[in-house]
C-alpha cells in the first residue's frame, strides 16, 4: 500500500477543507487507501478520554446503528470509546476515514483496518509529513480540528466540562456546524452549547453516499 499526496491545488483535494479553512487549509494531505472516500460528507466522531458508563452503553448502540445505516464516519479513533466505535464500524460496509495524529509512514493498521483499506472502504488520512512517526498532544489537537473541518456535522459522545473536546465543540458550533450528542445528564454542557440529542430513530436523516456538502 502506497502513500498518496494531495496538493491543495489538486482536483482531488477536499473542497471542504479549502472552503471551511481558507488560508489555514493544509498544503498537503496524505492518503493511504481509496481517495474517493474523501468525496463523501462523513459524520465526525469524537469522545473524551474518560466517558461515563451509561453513555458508553448508549454510544455502543449508536455506533451499531450508524454501521447498520451505512453512515460514512470520520475520526481520529484514539480515545478508548472512539476505538470501541471504530471496532464496531469496521464490521459494516460503510466508508470509514481514520485520521492518525502522526504521519502515515510506518503506520501498522490493525487487521480489520488493513482489510478495509484493501476492500476500498477504509481510508487513512493525515495532514502530517509521512516521516512524522510520533503522535503528540499538539498533533492530536491539529488532527481533531482537521476532522472537524472535513465533517459538516459531528457526533460527540461525551466531552468533559472544561476539556479540549468541549473546546472543540464550541469551535464547531461557532462555525455553524451541526453537533449531536447522547441525551444524558452528563452531557448537559454540550446540550447547553446547542448540541442536538441523537437517537437511533434519527439516523434516517443520514444517507450513505452523501457527498459534496460544503457547509
Rosetta silent file (secondary structure, phi, psi, omega in degrees, C-alpha in Angstrom):
SEQUENCE: XXXXXXXXXXXXXXXXXXXXXXXXXXXXXXXXXXXXXXXXXXXXXXXXXXXXXXXXXXXXXXXXXXXXXXXXXXXXXXXXXXXXXXXXXXXXXXXXXXXXXXXXXXXXXXXXXXXXXXXXXXXXXXXXXXXXXXXXXXXXXXXXXXXXXXXXXXXXXXXXXXXXXXXXXXXXXXXXXXXXXXXXXXXXXXXXXXXXXXXXXXXXXXXXXXXXXXX
SCORE:     score description
SCORE:     0.000 S_00000001
   1 L     0.000  126.080 -176.046    0.000    0.000    0.000 S_00000001
   2 L  -102.962  145.390  177.280    1.472    3.306   -1.133 S_00000001
   3 L   -81.833  129.527  178.817    1.046    6.728    0.450 S_00000001
   4 E  -106.561  139.732  179.128   -0.556    9.266   -1.888 S_00000001
   5 E  -112.795  129.017  175.309   -0.027   13.009   -1.513 S_00000001
   6 E  -108.028  127.671  173.634   -2.649   15.564   -2.499 S_00000001
   7 E   -88.646  153.701 -176.619   -1.626   19.184   -3.012 S_00000001
   8 L   -59.022  -22.881  179.222   -4.138   21.903   -2.237 S_00000001
   9 L   -89.075   -8.640  179.651   -4.345   22.703   -5.970 S_00000001
  10 L   -67.833  144.700 -179.343   -5.103   19.094   -6.947 S_00000001
  11 L   -65.674  -25.432 -179.592   -8.651   18.472   -8.132 S_00000001
  12 L   -83.488   -7.015  179.055   -8.958   15.544   -5.699 S_00000001
  13 L   -64.143  135.407 -175.986   -8.093   17.772   -2.709 S_00000001
  14 L   -57.718  119.951  178.652  -11.159   18.001   -0.422 S_00000001
  15 H   -59.304  -35.657 -177.718  -13.190   21.066   -1.350 S_00000001
  16 H   -58.341  -36.220 -179.358  -14.500   21.210    2.218 S_00000001
  17 H   -67.151  -44.040  179.688  -11.022   21.971    3.560 S_00000001
  18 H   -64.118  -41.666 -174.990  -10.487   24.898    1.204 S_00000001
  19 H   -76.238  -34.319 -175.595  -13.939   26.336    1.854 S_00000001
  20 H   -90.482  -27.437 -177.424  -14.024   25.826    5.630 S_00000001
  21 H  -106.906  -18.266  179.010  -10.396   26.577    6.495 S_00000001
  22 H    57.942 -126.742 -178.239   -9.442   29.090    3.809 S_00000001
  23 H   -68.206  -15.113  179.520   -5.804   30.121    4.217 S_00000001
  24 H   -87.533   -1.751  179.305   -5.465   27.712    7.148 S_00000001
  25 L   -64.234  137.144 -179.896   -6.112   24.683    4.930 S_00000001
  26 L   -62.883  141.700 -178.828   -3.122   22.293    4.911 S_00000001
  27 L   -67.012  -35.373 -179.474   -0.997   22.497    1.775 S_00000001
  28 E  -128.541  146.693  171.757   -0.759   18.719    1.562 S_00000001
  29 E  -127.079  132.773 -176.657   -2.970   15.826    2.635 S_00000001
  30 E  -107.872  136.514 -172.611   -1.531   12.316    2.721 S_00000001
  31 E  -126.665  147.182  170.583   -3.667    9.259    1.988 S_00000001
  32 E  -136.270  103.192 -176.212   -3.445    5.509    2.378 S_00000001
  33 E   131.333 -157.685 -174.625   -6.417    3.800    0.778 S_00000001
  34 L   -81.001  106.630 -177.343   -9.275    4.753   -1.526 S_00000001
  35 H   -65.167  -19.165 -179.868   -9.134    8.546   -2.190 S_00000001
  36 H   -64.689  -19.962  179.721  -12.726    8.512   -3.474 S_00000001
  37 H   -65.967  -19.974  177.869  -13.909    8.241    0.136 S_00000001
  38 H   -69.132  -14.349 -178.967  -12.973   11.918    0.558 S_00000001
  39 H   -82.051  -11.068  175.346  -15.917   12.793   -1.670 S_00000001
  40 E   -76.493  161.484  171.792  -18.386   11.651    0.990 S_00000001
  41 L  -105.573   87.310 -172.247  -19.712   14.007    3.647 S_00000001
  42 L   -77.665  160.128  173.212  -18.849   11.875    6.683 S_00000001
  43 E   -86.468  123.081  175.701  -20.117   12.214   10.220 S_00000001
  44 E   -71.553  144.327 -179.867  -17.324   13.274   12.578 S_00000001
  45 E  -128.939  126.128 -179.002  -16.972   11.155   15.716 S_00000001
  46 E  -138.644  153.751  171.278  -15.382   12.352   18.953 S_00000001
  47 L  -160.088  140.969  175.681  -15.304   11.377   22.622 S_00000001
  48 L   -62.587  162.981 -179.168  -13.269   12.496   25.629 S_00000001
  49 L   -59.415  -43.949  178.731  -10.761   10.057   27.103 S_00000001
  50 L  -101.761  131.564 -175.926  -12.997    9.353   30.092 S_00000001
  51 L  -132.998  128.234  179.270  -16.621    8.506   29.368 S_00000001
  52 L   -58.476  147.144 -174.348  -19.406    7.798   31.916 S_00000001
  53 H   -57.174  -43.290 -178.019  -20.691    4.223   31.955 S_00000001
  54 H   -68.099  -28.992  176.659  -24.269    4.957   30.921 S_00000001
  55 H   -73.989  -34.519  177.031  -23.037    6.992   27.961 S_00000001
  56 H   -57.010  -47.541 -178.871  -20.722    4.148   26.936 S_00000001
  57 H   -61.873  -43.714  179.873  -23.687    1.795   26.605 S_00000001
  58 H   -67.427  -33.839  179.728  -25.705    4.312   24.576 S_00000001
  59 H   -68.404  -39.630  174.522  -22.702    5.038   22.369 S_00000001
  60 H   -55.712  -46.732 -179.302  -22.297    1.337   21.556 S_00000001
  61 H   -61.336  -42.254 -179.214  -25.937    1.252   20.459 S_00000001
  62 H   -68.979  -37.618  177.902  -25.495    4.360   18.315 S_00000001
  63 H   -62.499  -42.302  177.407  -22.273    3.035   16.755 S_00000001
  64 H   -64.532  -37.966  179.152  -24.068   -0.160   15.762 S_00000001
  65 H   -67.790  -39.206  176.191  -26.940    1.898   14.368 S_00000001
  66 H   -61.691  -42.249  177.814  -24.522    4.062   12.346 S_00000001
  67 H   -62.269  -48.770 -176.430  -22.966    0.892   10.976 S_00000001
  68 H   -67.084  -29.567  177.677  -26.310   -0.674   10.105 S_00000001
  69 L   -84.572   -2.238  178.185  -27.494    2.578    8.469 S_00000001
  70 L    59.572   43.602  179.084  -24.244    2.670    6.461 S_00000001
  71 L   -84.729  123.002  175.365  -23.379    6.190    7.569 S_00000001
  72 L   -62.624  136.364 -175.201  -19.856    7.277    6.488 S_00000001
  73 E  -131.916  143.525  176.144  -17.816    8.214    9.577 S_00000001
  74 E  -129.169  143.833  177.683  -14.529   10.066   10.120 S_00000001
  75 E  -174.586  171.448  173.993  -12.458   10.356   13.287 S_00000001
  76 L   -82.052  -28.031  177.924   -9.095   10.045   14.953 S_00000001
  77 L    51.601   52.466 -176.026  -10.305    6.960   16.808 S_00000001
  78 L  -108.790  -42.198 -178.344   -7.727    7.470   19.535 S_00000001
  79 L   -72.467  161.458 -177.892   -9.586    7.583   22.868 S_00000001
  80 H   -53.260  -44.991 -178.533  -10.892    4.315   24.356 S_00000001
  81 H   -68.619  -38.234  177.588  -14.515    4.999   23.381 S_00000001
  82 H   -62.532  -40.143  178.334  -13.513    6.110   19.882 S_00000001
  83 H   -63.743  -40.307  178.623  -11.538    2.883   19.438 S_00000001
  84 H   -63.974  -40.167  177.580  -14.533    0.830   20.519 S_00000001
  85 H   -63.186  -41.361  179.106  -16.706    2.678   17.999 S_00000001
  86 H   -60.716  -42.606  179.596  -14.153    2.007   15.260 S_00000001
  87 H   -59.577  -38.732  177.927  -14.204   -1.711   16.053 S_00000001
  88 H   -68.375  -46.722 -176.113  -17.988   -1.692   15.649 S_00000001
  89 H   -63.989  -34.783 -177.298  -17.932    0.357   12.444 S_00000001
  90 L   -67.884  -13.015  177.239  -15.305   -1.833   10.798 S_00000001
  91 L   -87.410    4.736  178.940  -17.729   -4.740   10.903 S_00000001
  92 L  -113.404  177.774 -176.784  -20.009   -2.888    8.483 S_00000001
  93 L   -94.430   -4.780 -171.621  -19.814   -1.989    4.774 S_00000001
  94 L   -77.707  157.615  177.810  -19.923    1.810    5.094 S_00000001
  95 L   -63.973  138.960  176.031  -16.941    4.116    4.401 S_00000001
  96 E  -131.450  128.415  178.649  -14.678    4.841    7.389 S_00000001
  97 E  -113.454  120.528 -176.845  -11.971    7.526    7.356 S_00000001
  98 E  -108.604  128.103 -175.830   -9.280    7.214   10.040 S_00000001
  99 L  -119.102   96.761  178.953   -7.054   10.224   10.791 S_00000001
 100 L   -71.210  154.697  177.076   -3.953    9.442   12.880 S_00000001
 101 L   -91.214   47.586 -179.282   -2.182   12.210   14.804 S_00000001
 102 L  -165.404  175.048  175.513    1.076   11.348   13.009 S_00000001
 103 L   -74.246  165.404 -174.002    2.450   10.718    9.549 S_00000001
 104 L   -88.454  -15.259 -179.389    1.457    7.615    7.620 S_00000001
 105 L   -66.932  128.086  179.427    4.927    6.193    7.003 S_00000001
 106 L    83.416    0.260  177.772    5.436    3.137    9.186 S_00000001
 107 L   -65.843  136.285  178.862    1.799    3.007   10.303 S_00000001
 108 L  -118.717   89.869 -178.094    0.729   -0.549   11.089 S_00000001
 109 L   -65.108  149.428  173.837   -3.057   -0.735   10.868 S_00000001
 110 L   -63.711  162.345 -174.222   -4.889   -3.463   12.749 S_00000001
 111 H   -53.806  -43.088 -177.162   -6.061   -6.346   10.590 S_00000001
 112 H   -64.530  -38.606  177.227   -9.616   -5.016   10.247 S_00000001
 113 H   -68.245  -44.694  179.745   -8.386   -1.600    9.067 S_00000001
 114 H   -60.326  -43.217  178.116   -5.902   -3.176    6.665 S_00000001
 115 H   -64.235  -38.334  178.445   -8.599   -5.415    5.213 S_00000001
 116 H   -65.563  -37.398  176.978  -10.911   -2.400    4.870 S_00000001
 117 H   -62.760  -45.423 -179.153   -8.236   -0.446    3.020 S_00000001
 118 H   -65.485  -30.406  179.359   -7.757   -3.305    0.587 S_00000001
 119 H   -81.722   -8.839  177.103  -11.513   -3.536    0.096 S_00000001
 120 L    85.210   12.645 -178.400  -11.668    0.191   -0.717 S_00000001
 121 L  -115.339    1.459  175.796  -13.966    1.198    2.152 S_00000001
 122 E  -127.046  136.700 -179.480  -11.388    2.430    4.693 S_00000001
 123 E  -131.787  131.232  170.940   -9.065    5.391    4.160 S_00000001
 124 E   -95.639  132.535 -178.710   -6.225    6.663    6.332 S_00000001
 125 E  -131.540  135.083  177.319   -5.736   10.429    6.067 S_00000001
 126 E  -140.125  146.455  174.353   -3.037   12.601    7.639 S_00000001
 127 L  -100.474    4.578 -176.761   -2.043   16.243    7.383 S_00000001
 128 L  -103.346  149.374 -179.686    1.399   15.464    8.797 S_00000001
 129 L   -55.122  142.497 -175.679    4.565   14.635    6.855 S_00000001
 130 L   -52.807  -33.989 -176.431    4.934   10.875    6.323 S_00000001
 131 L   -82.737   -0.645  175.466    8.091   10.691    8.443 S_00000001
 132 L   -76.791   92.533 -170.891    6.353   12.277   11.481 S_00000001
 133 L   -96.169   -5.658 -176.833    6.123    8.997   13.389 S_00000001
 134 L  -111.941  120.791  176.258    5.446   10.245   16.894 S_00000001
 135 L   -79.107  140.720  178.134    1.975   11.384   17.913 S_00000001
 136 L  -132.177  167.622  178.866    1.811   14.272   20.392 S_00000001
 137 H   -61.702  -38.385  179.810   -0.951   16.157   22.194 S_00000001
 138 H   -65.972  -42.470  178.255   -0.408   19.142   19.890 S_00000001
 139 H   -65.181  -35.452  177.908   -0.666   16.975   16.781 S_00000001
 140 H   -63.800  -39.313  177.150   -3.823   15.389   18.190 S_00000001
 141 H   -62.950  -44.751  178.568   -5.372   18.852   18.578 S_00000001
 142 H   -62.370  -42.339  178.951   -4.481   19.706   14.976 S_00000001
 143 H   -60.307  -44.122 -178.453   -5.861   16.365   13.815 S_00000001
 144 H   -63.877  -36.514  177.233   -9.160   16.899   15.635 S_00000001
 145 H   -69.623  -33.448  175.801   -9.609   20.301   14.013 S_00000001
 146 H   -64.667  -45.491  177.716   -8.867   18.718   10.652 S_00000001
 147 H   -60.566  -44.944 -179.535  -11.549   16.074   11.258 S_00000001
 148 H   -62.316  -32.849  179.570  -13.995   18.774   12.359 S_00000001
 149 H   -71.814  -37.325 -178.934  -13.281   20.723    9.170 S_00000001
 150 H   -72.293  -28.988 -176.527  -13.948   17.747    6.902 S_00000001
 151 L   -97.085  128.300  176.903  -17.223   16.884    8.629 S_00000001
 152 L   -78.419  -16.285  178.962  -20.202   19.223    8.258 S_00000001
 153 E  -146.464  148.673 -176.315  -21.787   17.508   11.265 S_00000001
 154 E  -138.387  150.823  173.019  -20.321   15.584   14.174 S_00000001
 155 E  -109.451  118.823  177.918  -21.387   13.207   16.922 S_00000001
 156 E  -111.579  106.519 -176.506  -19.657   13.847   20.250 S_00000001
 157 L   -60.468  -44.845  178.736  -20.436   11.017   22.626 S_00000001
 158 L  -160.486  142.638  174.984  -19.105   12.925   25.649 S_00000001
 159 L  -133.275  116.142 -179.384  -16.937   15.972   26.287 S_00000001
 160 L   -60.458  133.568  179.422  -15.589   16.526   29.770 S_00000001
 161 L   -55.017  129.293  178.840  -16.527   20.014   31.044 S_00000001
 162 L    80.728    0.781 -177.377  -13.627   22.397   30.530 S_00000001
 163 L   -90.084  179.093 -177.674  -11.677   19.883   28.453 S_00000001
 164 H   -67.227  -35.270  179.998  -10.200   20.024   24.963 S_00000001
 165 H   -67.402  -38.925  176.831  -13.090   18.156   23.387 S_00000001
 166 H   -63.861  -40.522  178.164  -15.574   20.631   24.821 S_00000001
 167 H   -61.341  -39.684  177.724  -13.445   23.498   23.479 S_00000001
 168 H   -64.796  -37.900  177.771  -13.508   21.863   20.040 S_00000001
 169 H   -62.156  -40.299  177.420  -17.288   21.573   20.284 S_00000001
 170 H   -60.801  -41.641  179.217  -17.516   25.300   20.969 S_00000001
 171 H   -63.748  -43.401 -178.576  -15.448   25.962   17.856 S_00000001
 172 H   -63.697  -43.422  179.690  -17.628   23.707   15.716 S_00000001
 173 H   -66.027  -37.923  178.175  -20.843   25.331   16.898 S_00000001
 174 H   -63.650  -28.365  178.661  -19.333   28.787   16.358 S_00000001
 175 L   -82.976   -1.354  179.000  -18.606   27.726   12.758 S_00000001
 176 L    84.587   14.928  179.935  -22.264   26.838   12.299 S_00000001
 177 L   -81.000  152.702  177.643  -21.727   23.093   12.204 S_00000001
 178 E   -83.851  130.592 -177.160  -24.366   20.646   13.395 S_00000001
 179 E  -123.156  131.471  177.436  -23.398   18.845   16.594 S_00000001
 180 E  -116.848  153.704  176.387  -25.042   15.739   18.024 S_00000001
 181 E  -151.783  174.629  174.804  -24.550   14.052   21.392 S_00000001
 182 L   -78.895  132.981  179.338  -26.042   11.448   23.710 S_00000001
 183 L   -78.856   97.260 -178.133  -29.003   12.800   25.647 S_00000001
 184 L  -151.764  152.179  179.812  -27.789   12.294   29.218 S_00000001
 185 H   -56.216  -32.890 -178.828  -27.324   14.487   32.328 S_00000001
 186 H   -68.832  -12.658  178.564  -23.547   14.084   31.988 S_00000001
 187 H  -107.305   21.645 -179.950  -23.761   15.863   28.632 S_00000001
 188 H   -57.216  -33.966  179.748  -25.632   18.899   29.926 S_00000001
 189 H   -62.704  -40.615 -179.889  -22.658   21.066   28.940 S_00000001
 190 H   -72.669  -40.231  179.035  -22.955   20.019   25.288 S_00000001
 191 H   -64.409  -36.336  177.422  -26.722   20.312   25.197 S_00000001
 192 H   -66.378  -35.361  178.669  -26.431   23.814   26.667 S_00000001
 193 H   -66.966  -22.941 -178.650  -23.946   24.731   23.925 S_00000001
 194 L   122.717    5.306  176.693  -26.526   23.768   21.320 S_00000001
 195 L   -66.209  145.717  179.744  -25.770   20.116   20.592 S_00000001
 196 E   -98.451  138.380  175.336  -28.778   18.093   19.487 S_00000001
 197 E   -63.301  135.267  177.727  -29.652   14.741   21.092 S_00000001
 198 L  -108.935  122.170  177.559  -29.012   11.902   18.657 S_00000001
 199 L  -120.965  156.433 -173.489  -31.299    8.898   18.851 S_00000001
 200 H   -55.209  -38.078 -177.680  -31.291    5.807   16.683 S_00000001
 201 H   -63.380  -22.763 -177.971  -34.568    6.729   15.008 S_00000001
 202 H   -78.735  -10.983 -173.414  -32.965    9.951   13.719 S_00000001
 203 H   -67.577   -9.638  176.291  -30.330    8.122   11.695 S_00000001
 204 H   -65.378  -17.373  179.563  -32.654    8.049    8.701 S_00000001
 205 H   -76.428  -15.395  177.335  -31.527   11.648    8.044 S_00000001
 206 L   -96.554  133.986 -178.728  -28.050   10.324    7.226 S_00000001
 207 L  -123.975  134.072  172.307  -27.664    8.645    3.870 S_00000001
 208 L   -61.211  131.962  178.956  -24.825    6.527    2.608 S_00000001
 209 L   100.240   -4.963  173.419  -23.377    8.346   -0.355 S_00000001
 210 L   -54.849  130.013  178.819  -23.990   11.879    0.913 S_00000001
 211 E  -154.207  160.740  175.613  -21.288   13.920   -0.739 S_00000001
 212 L    79.666    7.272  177.383  -20.485   17.392   -1.790 S_00000001
 213 L   -76.909  119.230 -175.060  -21.879   19.024    1.344 S_00000001
 214 L  -120.891   31.167 -179.904  -19.741   22.084    1.857 S_00000001
 215 L   -62.414    0.000    0.000  -21.496   23.854    4.695 S_00000001
